Amino acid sequence: MAKKKKIKVDGGAFDSVEAFHEYMRRVLVELDYKGNDLKALENALLLADEPVRLIIENKEAMIETLGDYAKRFDVLLHEAATANPNFTFKYK
């Protein structure tokens, strides 16, 4: 069984939705995420064929910056983790 790759996401590292996706493209390069929206991000997480775990830090800063978009991202994370056994996440 492959070792689970842990990827840290700093929720305070971006100041807009555009910067969020730019940041996610950098940290999720191994998942082939190249998009600019939540649907493309969801597809990358759903297609993960190796075990990967996102560790999301500074959730409060992310919510403050992204507002409802952060809530939609949270729903996406839960749905992707339910649909793909190779993907998990946690807030730290």
C-alpha positions in Angstrom: 0.0 0.0 0.0 1.3 3.4 -0.9 2.2 5.9 1.8 -0.3 8.7 2.2 1.1 12.0 0.9 0.4 14.9 3.3 -0.1 18.3 1.7 -0.3 21.4 3.9 -2.7 24.2 2.9 -2.3 27.6 4.7 -5.6 29.3 4.8 -3.9 32.6 5.4 -1.7 32.5 2.4 -4.0 34.1 -0.1 -6.2 37.3 -0.2 -8.7 36.5 -3.0 -10.4 33.7 -4.8 -8.0 34.1 -7.7 -5.0 33.9 -5.3 -6.6 30.8 -3.6 -6.7 28.9 -6.9 -3.1 30.1 -7.8 -2.0 28.8 -4.4 -3.9 25.5 -4.8 -2.3 24.9 -8.2 1.1 25.2 -6.6 0.4 22.9 -3.6 -1.6 20.3 -5.6 0.7 20.1 -8.6 1.0 16.3 -8.1 -2.8 16.0 -8.4 -2.7 17.8 -11.8 -4.9 20.6 -10.6 -4.7 23.3 -13.2 -8.1 25.1 -12.9 -9.5 28.3 -11.6 -12.7 27.1 -10.0 -14.1 24.6 -7.5 -15.3 22.2 -10.1 -11.8 21.7 -11.4 -10.5 21.4 -7.9 -13.1 18.8 -7.1 -12.2 16.8 -10.2 -8.5 16.8 -9.1 -9.4 15.5 -5.7 -11.8 12.9 -7.0 -9.2 11.6 -9.5 -6.5 11.2 -6.9 -5.3 7.6 -7.5 -2.7 7.6 -4.7 -3.5 8.3 -1.0 -3.4 12.0 -0.2 -4.3 14.0 2.8 -4.8 17.8 2.9 -4.0 19.4 6.2 -5.7 22.8 6.2 -4.3 25.4 8.7 -5.7 28.8 9.5 -9.3 27.9 8.6 -10.5 31.1 10.2 -8.3 33.3 8.0 -9.5 31.5 4.9 -13.2 32.0 5.9 -12.5 35.7 6.6 -10.9 36.1 3.2 -13.1 33.9 1.1 -16.4 34.1 2.9 -19.0 31.8 1.3 -16.4 30.5 -1.2 -14.6 28.9 1.8 -17.8 27.3 2.9 -18.3 25.9 -0.6 -14.7 24.6 -0.5 -15.5 22.8 2.8 -18.5 21.1 1.2 -16.3 20.1 -1.7 -13.8 18.6 0.6 -16.4 16.5 2.4 -17.9 15.3 -0.8 -14.5 14.4 -2.3 -13.5 12.5 0.8 -16.7 10.6 0.8 -16.5 9.7 -2.9 -12.7 8.9 -3.1 -11.1 6.6 -0.5 -7.7 7.9 -1.6 -8.5 11.5 -0.4 -8.8 12.7 3.2 -8.5 16.0 4.8 -8.4 17.7 8.3 -8.4 21.1 9.7 -5.5 21.9 12.0 
